[in-house]
């Protein structure tokens, strides 16, 4: 019997995203609290003599199996072979690390060791944090990962209003690249304390992204009706709302789906480790 290796490429969420500077090479410096939700794409690898890729799932349309696909680039980077199947559940170009998470899951599925530091240049700045798929403070251009205090139990509702946003376009709309870093406490007492602290932090790309895609404001407004905190993730366009428990999150998700059937909506717990 042929056995396959199956990995969940969890959605990456930037609960905060502070842009703190810009390097001489033009890359922006970030300070971000990154978490992962128990929802994502699925990578399945079956032993084979060469590398191949098939894509299915609700967001498969428009994705290419050309060599520049991040999944194929990840396989090539680690020098592994196998028949790869990507089930695309997360929206494309949505600010929740779908492509990076897929690349990281491909690496985990195909090898037992992590790739070297070249992965930042080859696969993208989000890949290191997606490889671990655990809560972390992410600094630099994505290469500096630090442990953070334990998070309280928390559910998230993810909303993508049906648009893909160009990350370069969002950064071009950013007025100031030198902003204060994140102020991380020693601990989070409970959900209320956690979301109160988050409310004092920022996503410096949220306003630029809203200028590029104004519908993001609509998603934030809808989430803000009942979420303890509503914010955009990454460079957009996916937004998130935080809720104290499953029942509250699922009620919000049902409301959003009913009011906006053309939006992508998902409710899931946050991974706490």
C-alpha positions as CSV (number, residue, x, y, z in Angstrom):
1,X,0.0,0.0,0.0
2,X,1.2,3.5,-0.8
3,X,1.1,5.8,2.2
4,X,0.7,9.6,1.8
5,X,1.9,12.3,4.2
6,X,-0.8,14.8,5.0
7,X,-0.3,18.2,6.6
8,X,-2.6,21.2,7.4
9,X,-1.3,24.5,6.2
10,X,-2.9,26.6,8.9
11,X,-4.0,30.1,8.2
12,X,-1.5,32.6,9.6
13,X,-2.9,35.7,11.3
14,X,-1.0,38.9,12.1
15,X,-2.9,40.0,15.2
16,X,-0.5,43.0,15.1
17,X,1.7,44.3,12.3
18,X,3.9,47.2,13.2
19,X,6.1,48.5,10.3
20,X,9.2,49.7,12.2
21,X,11.7,50.6,9.4
22,X,13.1,50.0,6.0
23,X,16.4,48.4,5.0
24,X,18.7,49.9,2.4
25,X,17.6,47.1,0.0
26,X,14.0,48.4,0.3
27,X,12.6,45.5,2.4
28,X,10.5,46.7,5.3
29,X,11.1,45.8,9.0
30,X,8.2,44.4,10.9
31,X,7.2,43.6,14.4
32,X,4.2,41.3,14.5
33,X,2.3,38.9,16.8
34,X,1.6,35.9,14.6
35,X,-0.9,33.2,15.5
36,X,-2.4,30.3,13.6
37,X,-6.0,29.2,13.3
38,X,-7.2,25.6,13.1
39,X,-8.3,26.1,9.5
40,X,-6.2,26.0,6.3
41,X,-5.2,24.4,3.1
42,X,-4.2,20.7,3.0
43,X,-1.0,19.4,1.5
44,X,-0.8,15.7,0.8
45,X,2.3,14.0,-0.6
46,X,2.4,10.5,-2.0
47,X,5.7,8.8,-2.9
48,X,6.6,9.1,-6.5
49,X,9.7,9.0,-8.7
50,X,9.4,12.7,-9.6
51,X,7.6,15.9,-8.4
52,X,4.1,16.6,-9.6
53,X,1.4,18.9,-8.3
54,X,-2.4,18.8,-8.6
55,X,-4.7,21.5,-7.1
56,X,-8.3,21.2,-6.0
57,X,-10.6,22.8,-3.5
58,X,-12.8,25.9,-3.5
59,X,-10.0,28.3,-4.3
60,X,-8.1,26.2,-6.8
61,X,-9.3,28.2,-9.8
62,X,-6.6,30.5,-11.2
63,X,-3.7,28.8,-9.4
64,X,-0.9,27.7,-11.7
65,X,1.1,24.5,-11.5
66,X,4.0,26.2,-13.3
67,X,7.5,26.0,-11.7
68,X,7.1,29.3,-9.9
69,X,4.3,27.9,-7.8
70,X,5.4,28.2,-4.2
71,X,4.6,24.5,-3.5
72,X,6.8,23.4,-6.4
73,X,9.5,25.8,-5.4
74,X,9.5,24.4,-1.8
75,X,9.9,20.9,-3.2
76,X,12.7,22.0,-5.4
77,X,14.4,23.9,-2.6
78,X,14.7,20.8,-0.4
79,X,15.5,18.5,-3.3
80,X,12.6,16.1,-2.6
81,X,10.2,14.3,-4.9
82,X,6.6,13.1,-4.7
83,X,3.1,13.5,-6.0
84,X,1.8,16.6,-4.2
85,X,-1.9,17.4,-3.9
86,X,-2.9,20.9,-2.7
87,X,-6.5,21.3,-1.5
88,X,-6.9,25.1,-1.6
89,X,-9.3,26.2,1.2
90,X,-7.9,29.6,1.9
91,X,-8.4,32.6,-0.4
92,X,-5.5,33.6,-2.6
93,X,-3.5,36.8,-2.0
94,X,-5.5,37.4,1.2
95,X,-3.0,38.3,3.9
96,X,-3.2,35.0,5.9
97,X,-0.1,33.4,4.5
98,X,-1.8,30.8,2.3
99,X,1.1,30.5,-0.2
100,X,3.7,30.6,2.6
101,X,1.8,28.1,4.7
102,X,1.4,25.8,1.7
103,X,5.2,26.0,1.0
104,X,6.0,25.3,4.7
105,X,3.5,22.3,4.8
106,X,5.2,21.0,1.7
107,X,8.5,21.1,3.4
108,X,7.2,19.4,6.5
109,X,5.5,16.7,4.4
110,X,8.5,15.9,2.2
111,X,11.4,16.1,4.7
112,X,12.1,15.7,8.4
113,X,14.4,18.7,8.7
114,X,13.9,22.4,8.3
115,X,15.4,24.1,5.3
116,X,18.3,26.5,5.7
117,X,18.2,30.3,5.9
118,X,18.0,30.6,2.1
119,X,14.3,29.8,2.5
120,X,13.7,33.5,3.2
121,X,15.1,34.5,-0.2
122,X,13.7,31.5,-2.1
123,X,10.3,31.0,-0.6
124,X,9.4,34.2,1.2
125,X,9.6,36.0,4.6
126,X,6.5,34.3,6.1
127,X,7.9,30.7,5.6
128,X,10.0,30.5,8.8
129,X,7.0,31.3,11.0
130,X,4.7,29.0,9.0
131,X,7.2,26.2,9.3
132,X,6.7,26.2,13.0
133,X,3.0,27.0,12.7
134,X,3.0,28.2,16.3
135,X,2.4,31.6,18.0
136,X,5.4,33.8,17.8
137,X,6.6,37.4,17.8
138,X,8.0,37.9,14.3
139,X,10.6,40.7,13.7
140,X,13.1,41.8,11.1
141,X,11.9,40.8,7.6
142,X,10.4,37.6,9.1
143,X,13.6,35.8,10.1
144,X,13.6,36.7,13.9
145,X,11.1,34.6,15.8
146,X,10.6,34.9,19.6
147,X,8.4,33.2,22.1
148,X,5.4,35.1,23.5
149,X,3.3,34.7,26.7
150,X,0.6,32.0,26.6
151,X,-2.6,33.2,25.0
152,X,-6.0,32.8,26.6
153,X,-8.6,30.6,24.9
154,X,-9.8,32.5,21.8
155,X,-11.9,31.9,18.7
156,X,-11.4,33.8,15.5
157,X,-13.8,34.6,12.6
158,X,-11.9,35.2,9.3
159,X,-13.6,37.2,6.6
160,X,-12.3,37.8,3.1
161,X,-14.6,40.2,1.1
162,X,-13.7,38.5,-2.2
163,X,-10.8,40.6,-3.3
164,X,-7.1,39.9,-3.6
165,X,-4.8,42.7,-2.6
166,X,-1.3,43.4,-4.0
167,X,1.2,43.6,-1.2
168,X,3.5,45.9,-3.1
169,X,0.6,48.3,-3.8
170,X,-0.2,48.4,-0.1
171,X,3.4,49.1,0.9
172,X,3.5,51.9,-1.7
173,X,0.4,53.5,0.0
174,X,2.1,53.4,3.4
175,X,2.9,56.9,4.4
176,X,5.4,56.2,7.2
177,X,7.7,53.2,7.5
178,X,9.4,54.2,10.8
179,X,6.7,53.5,13.4
180,X,7.0,52.4,17.1
181,X,7.5,48.6,17.8
182,X,5.0,46.4,19.6
183,X,4.9,46.6,23.4
184,X,4.5,43.0,24.6
185,X,3.5,42.3,28.2
186,X,4.9,39.6,30.4
187,X,1.5,37.7,30.5
188,X,-2.1,37.8,29.4
189,X,-4.5,37.4,32.3
190,X,-7.6,36.5,30.3
191,X,-9.5,37.1,27.0
192,X,-10.6,40.6,28.0
193,X,-7.1,41.6,29.0
194,X,-5.6,40.1,25.8
195,X,-8.0,41.9,23.5
196,X,-7.7,45.2,25.4
197,X,-3.9,45.0,24.9
198,X,-4.4,44.2,21.2
199,X,-6.6,47.2,20.8
200,X,-3.7,49.4,21.8
201,X,-1.4,47.9,19.1
202,X,-1.7,48.3,15.3
203,X,-1.6,47.0,11.8
204,X,0.2,49.7,10.0
205,X,-0.9,48.3,6.7
206,X,-4.6,48.4,7.4
207,X,-5.3,52.0,6.3
208,X,-3.1,51.7,3.2
209,X,-4.9,48.5,2.3
210,X,-8.3,50.1,2.8
211,X,-7.2,52.8,0.3
212,X,-6.3,50.1,-2.2
213,X,-9.5,48.0,-1.6
214,X,-12.2,50.1,0.3
215,X,-14.3,46.9,0.7
216,X,-12.0,46.0,3.5
217,X,-13.6,48.7,5.6
218,X,-17.0,47.0,5.1
219,X,-15.6,43.7,6.4
220,X,-14.1,45.5,9.5
221,X,-17.4,47.2,10.1
222,X,-19.3,44.0,9.9
223,X,-16.9,42.2,12.3
224,X,-16.9,45.1,14.7
225,X,-20.6,44.6,15.3
226,X,-20.0,41.8,17.8
227,X,-16.2,41.0,17.9
228,X,-14.1,42.0,20.9
229,X,-11.5,43.2,18.3
230,X,-11.7,43.5,14.5
231,X,-8.6,44.1,12.5
232,X,-7.0,43.2,9.1
233,X,-4.4,40.5,8.9
234,X,-1.1,41.0,7.0
235,X,-1.4,43.2,3.9
236,X,-5.1,42.2,3.4
237,X,-7.7,41.7,2.4
238,X,-8.6,39.1,5.0
239,X,-9.9,40.6,8.3
240,X,-10.5,38.8,11.6
241,X,-12.7,39.2,14.7
242,X,-11.8,37.7,18.0
243,X,-14.4,36.0,20.2
244,X,-14.2,34.4,23.7
245,X,-15.8,31.1,22.8
246,X,-17.0,28.8,20.0
247,X,-20.7,29.7,20.3
248,X,-20.1,33.5,19.9
249,X,-17.7,32.9,16.9
250,X,-20.1,30.6,15.1
251,X,-23.1,33.0,15.6
252,X,-21.0,35.8,14.1
253,X,-19.9,33.6,11.2
254,X,-23.5,32.6,10.5
255,X,-24.6,36.2,10.6
256,X,-21.8,37.2,8.2
257,X,-22.5,34.4,5.7
258,X,-26.2,35.3,5.7
259,X,-25.6,39.0,5.1
260,X,-22.7,38.6,2.6
261,X,-23.0,35.2,0.8
262,X,-20.3,36.3,-1.6
263,X,-17.7,36.7,1.2
264,X,-15.4,33.9,2.5
265,X,-16.1,33.3,6.2
266,X,-14.5,30.8,8.5
267,X,-14.7,30.3,12.3
268,X,-11.9,28.4,14.1
269,X,-10.1,28.3,17.4
270,X,-6.7,29.9,17.6
271,X,-3.8,27.5,18.3
272,X,-2.6,28.5,21.7
273,X,1.0,27.1,21.7
